[in-house]
Amino acid sequence: DRQDGVYTLLLAGSDDGTGNTDTIMVGRLDTVRHTANFVSIPRDTLINVDTPIRKLNSVYWTAVYSGASGSDALRRHIKKLIGFDVDCYAVIELEAFERAVDALGGIWFDVPQRMYYEEGPVIDLEPGYQLLNGEQAMWLCRYRSGYVNGDLDRIEVQHDFLRAAADQILQLGSIPNIPQVAAILAESMDTNMTASNMAWFARQFLRCRSEDIRFLTAPNTPAYVHDLSYTFLDLYNWIQMVNEYLNPSTQPVGEGQLDLVYLRGGEVCCTTAIQGISYFALGRRENAPEEEEEPFSHIIRITKRHAFYCAD
């Protein structure tokens, strides 16, 4: 049932050096029709696990910290969200990203606003069209503190940057210093690809046209659970996006292939049995008494589809 010449990729990057993969993208490269689609999954996406923090971006670091494979753990959770296992994966470090951009000679980009952040690693970018070196490109892709919608706005800027990079590379008709870039990435990533694999994918990418390269964001609804910000994927819009832009098979992915927590009609639902059902206290309470461990505790109802809603 596999489409001819179609490959799927999981790309992840660390945002702050802590090990959390705050940039997560799933891609599909069609080497027959010469198209490429990349879909970003928000870092705060809620996953169906019974742990204190249930964000997708914590999966990699949690596995590594416990002595397991971070990439294997991330791939398993991504499969639960998209319904199939990816062919290739790569988790890139910040330093490798910087070095790769420098090896490319920098990327011209129109920085949308003043970006300044001095707590922790400094970010300092002026607005306007300019040639970004590796460090500046990293600043651009990490910055989110000044956006109204935080990480969701950052994803859009990251997409704009990747579009600009793709356009410049396609206009050149080649990737500058491709052996050097492939070597930097291969030696600095947790990946199942070799440098020659990456070079081959790069050559296939060069056969695409700019209009046939798409960057999208998974449809989602932000919400608070236990006073923590999460993102719920919108199940049916998400399934439609997966089948249109990511699925490598001729057979569509269905709801029954996913293990996904979502919101529907003010209720928390899951495509499978939800783990840690008492965790889901929807909402955020300001100035809650410190001694109140469960600010939301009244479960309205639980359906046979494991849906429930909590209120104060």
C-alpha positions as CSV (number, residue, x, y, z in Angstrom):
1,D,0.0,0.0,0.0
2,R,3.1,2.3,0.1
3,Q,3.1,5.1,-2.4
4,D,6.1,4.9,-4.8
5,G,9.1,7.1,-4.0
6,V,7.6,8.6,-0.8
7,Y,9.7,9.0,2.4
8,T,8.7,10.3,5.8
9,L,10.9,12.1,8.2
10,L,10.8,13.2,11.9
11,L,12.9,16.3,12.5
12,A,13.4,17.6,16.1
13,G,15.6,20.3,17.6
14,S,16.4,21.3,21.1
15,D,15.3,24.9,22.0
16,D,17.4,25.7,25.1
17,G,20.0,23.0,25.5
18,T,18.1,21.2,28.3
19,G,17.3,18.2,26.1
20,N,13.6,19.1,25.5
21,T,12.8,18.9,21.8
22,D,10.9,22.2,21.4
23,T,10.8,22.0,17.6
24,I,9.1,18.9,16.2
25,M,8.2,18.4,12.6
26,V,7.0,15.5,10.5
27,G,7.8,15.6,6.8
28,R,6.9,13.7,3.7
29,L,9.2,13.9,0.6
30,D,7.8,12.6,-2.7
31,T,10.6,11.9,-5.0
32,V,8.3,11.0,-7.9
33,R,6.0,14.0,-7.9
34,H,8.8,16.3,-6.4
35,T,6.8,17.7,-3.5
36,A,7.7,18.2,0.2
37,N,5.4,18.8,3.1
38,F,6.4,19.6,6.7
39,V,4.0,19.8,9.6
40,S,5.0,21.2,12.9
41,I,3.5,19.7,16.0
42,P,3.4,22.2,18.9
43,R,5.8,21.5,21.8
44,D,3.0,21.6,24.4
45,T,0.9,18.9,22.7
46,L,-0.7,16.8,25.3
47,I,0.1,13.0,25.0
48,N,-1.6,10.1,26.6
49,V,0.8,9.1,29.4
50,D,0.4,8.9,33.1
51,T,3.2,11.3,34.3
52,P,3.1,14.7,36.0
53,I,4.1,16.5,32.8
54,R,2.5,15.2,29.6
55,K,4.0,17.5,27.0
56,L,5.4,16.0,23.8
57,N,8.6,18.1,24.0
58,S,9.6,16.3,27.3
59,V,9.5,12.7,25.8
60,Y,13.1,12.7,24.4
61,W,14.8,14.1,27.5
62,T,12.7,11.9,29.9
63,A,13.8,8.8,28.0
64,V,17.5,9.7,27.9
65,Y,17.4,10.7,31.6
66,S,16.1,7.2,32.4
67,G,18.8,5.5,30.4
68,A,16.6,4.7,27.3
69,S,16.8,5.9,23.7
70,G,15.3,9.4,23.3
71,S,14.8,9.0,19.6
72,D,13.0,5.6,20.0
73,A,10.7,7.1,22.6
74,L,9.9,10.2,20.5
75,R,9.2,8.0,17.4
76,R,6.8,5.8,19.4
77,H,4.8,8.9,20.6
78,I,4.8,10.5,17.2
79,K,3.5,7.2,15.7
80,K,0.6,7.4,18.2
81,L,-0.2,10.9,16.9
82,I,0.1,10.2,13.1
83,G,-0.8,6.5,12.8
84,F,2.4,5.2,11.2
85,D,6.1,4.9,11.9
86,V,8.5,7.4,10.1
87,D,11.2,6.2,7.9
88,C,14.0,8.5,9.0
89,Y,14.5,10.7,12.1
90,A,17.0,13.3,13.2
91,V,17.3,15.2,16.4
92,I,19.6,18.2,15.9
93,E,21.6,20.1,18.5
94,L,21.7,23.9,18.6
95,E,25.4,24.0,17.8
96,A,25.0,21.9,14.7
97,F,22.2,24.1,13.5
98,E,24.4,27.2,13.8
99,R,27.3,25.5,12.1
100,A,25.1,24.3,9.2
101,V,23.7,27.8,8.6
102,D,27.2,29.2,8.6
103,A,28.4,26.6,6.1
104,L,25.5,27.6,3.8
105,G,26.8,31.1,3.9
106,G,23.9,32.4,6.0
107,I,20.2,33.0,5.1
108,W,18.6,36.2,4.0
109,F,15.5,36.9,6.0
110,D,13.1,39.7,6.9
111,V,13.1,39.7,10.7
112,P,9.5,40.7,11.6
113,Q,10.1,42.5,14.9
114,R,12.7,43.5,17.5
115,M,13.8,40.3,19.3
116,Y,15.6,40.8,22.6
117,Y,15.8,38.5,25.5
118,E,18.5,38.7,28.2
119,E,17.4,36.1,30.7
120,G,19.5,33.0,30.0
121,P,21.1,32.8,26.5
122,V,20.9,36.4,25.1
123,I,18.8,37.0,21.9
124,D,19.4,40.3,20.2
125,L,18.0,40.8,16.7
126,E,16.9,44.1,14.9
127,P,13.9,44.0,12.6
128,G,14.4,44.1,8.8
129,Y,15.7,42.2,5.9
130,Q,19.2,41.0,6.6
131,L,21.7,38.1,6.2
132,L,21.5,35.9,9.3
133,N,24.5,33.9,10.3
134,G,24.2,30.7,12.3
135,E,23.9,32.3,15.7
136,Q,21.4,34.8,14.6
137,A,19.3,32.2,12.8
138,M,19.3,30.2,16.1
139,W,18.1,33.3,17.9
140,L,15.3,33.8,15.4
141,C,14.1,30.2,15.7
142,R,14.3,30.1,19.5
143,Y,12.6,33.5,20.3
144,R,9.0,33.3,21.6
145,S,8.8,35.5,24.7
146,G,7.6,38.6,22.8
147,Y,4.8,36.8,20.8
148,V,1.2,37.1,21.8
149,N,0.7,33.4,21.1
150,G,4.1,32.2,22.3
151,D,5.2,29.0,20.7
152,L,2.5,29.0,18.1
153,D,3.7,32.3,16.7
154,R,7.3,31.1,16.9
155,I,6.3,28.1,14.7
156,E,5.1,30.5,12.1
157,V,8.3,32.4,12.1
158,Q,10.3,29.2,11.9
159,H,8.2,28.2,8.8
160,D,8.9,31.6,7.2
161,F,12.6,31.2,7.8
162,L,12.6,27.7,6.3
163,R,10.6,28.9,3.3
164,A,13.2,31.7,2.8
165,A,16.0,29.2,3.1
166,A,14.4,26.8,0.6
167,D,13.7,29.6,-1.9
168,Q,17.3,30.8,-1.8
169,I,18.7,27.3,-2.2
170,L,16.3,26.5,-5.1
171,Q,17.2,29.7,-6.8
172,L,20.9,28.8,-6.6
173,G,20.0,25.3,-8.0
174,S,22.5,23.8,-5.5
175,I,23.2,23.6,-1.8
176,P,26.4,25.4,-0.9
177,N,29.0,23.2,0.7
178,I,26.6,20.3,0.8
179,P,29.3,17.7,1.8
180,Q,30.4,20.0,4.7
181,V,26.7,20.6,5.8
182,A,25.9,16.9,5.6
183,A,29.0,16.0,7.6
184,I,28.2,18.6,10.3
185,L,24.6,17.3,10.7
186,A,25.6,13.6,10.5
187,E,28.2,13.9,13.3
188,S,26.1,16.1,15.5
189,M,22.6,14.5,15.4
190,D,20.8,11.5,16.9
191,T,19.7,10.0,13.6
192,N,19.4,6.8,11.6
193,M,20.7,8.6,8.4
194,T,24.2,8.7,7.1
195,A,25.8,11.7,5.5
196,S,25.2,10.1,2.1
197,N,21.5,9.6,3.0
198,M,21.2,13.3,3.7
199,A,23.0,14.3,0.6
200,W,20.7,12.1,-1.5
201,F,17.6,13.6,0.2
202,A,19.1,17.1,-0.5
203,R,19.4,16.3,-4.2
204,Q,15.8,15.1,-4.3
205,F,14.7,18.3,-2.5
206,L,16.5,20.4,-5.2
207,R,14.1,18.9,-7.8
208,C,11.1,20.5,-6.1
209,R,9.7,23.9,-7.0
210,S,9.2,26.5,-4.3
211,E,5.4,26.3,-4.7
212,D,5.5,22.5,-4.1
213,I,7.2,22.9,-0.6
214,R,4.7,23.4,2.2
215,F,5.1,24.2,5.9
216,L,2.0,23.7,8.1
217,T,1.1,23.6,11.7
218,A,-1.0,20.8,13.2
219,P,-4.6,22.1,14.0
220,N,-4.8,22.6,17.7
221,T,-6.6,24.2,20.6
222,P,-4.6,25.6,23.6
223,A,-6.0,24.9,27.0
224,Y,-4.9,24.7,30.6
225,V,-4.9,21.5,32.6
226,H,-4.0,21.5,36.3
227,D,-2.7,25.1,35.8
228,L,-0.3,24.0,33.1
229,S,-0.6,25.2,29.5
230,Y,-1.1,22.4,26.9
231,T,-2.1,22.1,23.3
232,F,-4.8,19.6,22.2
233,L,-4.7,18.4,18.6
234,D,-8.0,18.8,16.9
235,L,-8.7,15.2,16.1
236,Y,-10.7,15.2,12.8
237,N,-8.9,18.2,11.2
238,W,-5.7,16.6,12.2
239,I,-6.6,13.3,10.6
240,Q,-7.4,15.1,7.4
241,M,-4.0,16.9,7.5
242,V,-2.1,13.7,8.1
243,N,-3.8,12.0,5.2
244,E,-3.4,14.9,2.8
245,Y,0.2,15.9,3.6
246,L,2.0,13.2,5.5
247,N,0.6,9.7,5.0
248,P,2.9,7.6,2.8
249,S,0.3,4.9,2.2
250,T,-2.5,4.7,-0.3
251,Q,-4.8,3.7,2.6
252,P,-6.0,6.6,4.8
253,V,-5.1,6.8,8.5
254,G,-8.2,6.4,10.7
255,E,-9.1,7.4,14.2
256,G,-8.6,3.8,15.4
257,Q,-4.9,4.0,14.5
258,L,-4.2,6.9,16.8
259,D,-3.7,7.3,20.6
260,L,-4.6,10.9,20.9
261,V,-6.2,13.1,23.6
262,Y,-8.4,15.9,22.2
263,L,-11.2,18.3,23.2
264,R,-14.8,17.9,22.0
265,G,-17.7,20.0,23.1
266,G,-15.9,21.1,26.3
267,E,-14.9,17.5,27.2
268,V,-11.6,15.8,27.2
269,C,-11.7,12.7,24.9
270,C,-9.2,10.1,23.8
271,T,-9.1,7.7,20.9
272,T,-8.0,5.0,23.3
273,A,-8.3,4.4,27.1
274,I,-7.0,7.6,28.7
275,Q,-4.2,7.3,31.3
276,G,-4.4,9.0,34.6
277,I,-8.0,10.1,34.3
278,S,-7.9,12.1,37.6
279,Y,-5.2,14.4,36.1
280,F,-7.5,16.2,33.7
281,A,-8.7,19.3,35.6
282,L,-9.5,21.7,32.8
283,G,-8.8,25.4,33.3
284,R,-6.6,27.7,35.2
285,R,-7.4,29.2,38.6
286,E,-5.6,32.4,39.6
287,N,-4.7,32.9,43.3
288,A,-5.7,29.4,44.2
289,P,-5.1,28.6,47.9
290,E,-1.7,26.9,48.4
291,E,-3.2,24.1,50.5
292,E,-5.7,23.2,47.8
293,E,-4.0,20.4,45.9
294,E,-6.9,19.7,43.5
295,P,-8.3,23.1,42.4
296,F,-10.7,21.3,40.1
297,S,-12.1,18.0,41.4
298,H,-15.7,17.6,40.3
299,I,-16.0,15.1,37.4
300,I,-19.2,15.9,35.6
301,R,-19.4,12.6,33.6
302,I,-17.3,9.8,32.0
303,T,-18.6,8.3,28.8
304,K,-17.8,5.0,27.3
305,R,-15.4,6.8,25.0
306,H,-13.4,7.9,28.0
307,A,-14.5,11.5,27.7
308,F,-14.9,13.6,30.8
309,Y,-15.1,17.2,32.0
310,C,-13.9,18.7,35.2
311,A,-15.1,22.0,36.8
312,D,-14.6,23.8,40.0
